[in-house]
Amino acid sequence: MAELNITVKHGQTADAARANFEKGITTAHAQHGRWIRQVEWSADQKSAILSGPGYRVTLSFDEQNVYARGNVPLAFKLLEGPMRRFVEQTLAEGS
């Protein structure tokens, strides 16, 4: 297992960040259900725990950033750069 710790500036208003965060996780879960087996939302919808085969990652956001933290298989860790670029691109499209 490897530790995943990504922080990306979202550059959006709080309302836009919340809407895009929820939409992004819901869409990813629908499109990648084979890998994202479960999503556990926090009561305030500002964080979600995604889990699947061999991993558990907490995604969250605040006024400035989106965070991804957790333990993932080493193969996922090797994809950290491409995952960061994907998140940045997704945030840019949502703004």
Secondary structure as the mmCIF struct_conf table of DSSP 4:
data_model
#
loop_
_struct_conf.conf_type_id
_struct_conf.id
_struct_conf.beg_label_comp_id
_struct_conf.beg_label_asym_id
_struct_conf.beg_label_seq_id
_struct_conf.end_label_comp_id
_struct_conf.end_label_asym_id
_struct_conf.end_label_seq_id
STRN STRN1 ALA A 2 LYS A 9
BEND BEND1 GLN A 12 GLN A 12
HELX_RH_AL_P HELX_RH_AL_P1 ALA A 14 GLN A 31
TURN_TY1_P TURN_TY1_P1 GLY A 33 TRP A 35
STRN STRN2 GLN A 38 TRP A 41
TURN_TY1_P TURN_TY1_P2 ALA A 43 ASP A 44
BEND BEND2 GLN A 45 LYS A 46
STRN STRN3 SER A 47 GLY A 52
TURN_TY1_P TURN_TY1_P3 PRO A 53 GLY A 54
STRN STRN4 TYR A 55 PHE A 61
BEND BEND3 GLU A 63 GLN A 64
STRN STRN5 ASN A 65 VAL A 72
HELX_RH_AL_P HELX_RH_AL_P2 LEU A 74 LYS A 77
TURN_TY1_P TURN_TY1_P4 LEU A 78 LEU A 79
HELX_RH_AL_P HELX_RH_AL_P3 GLU A 80 GLY A 94
#
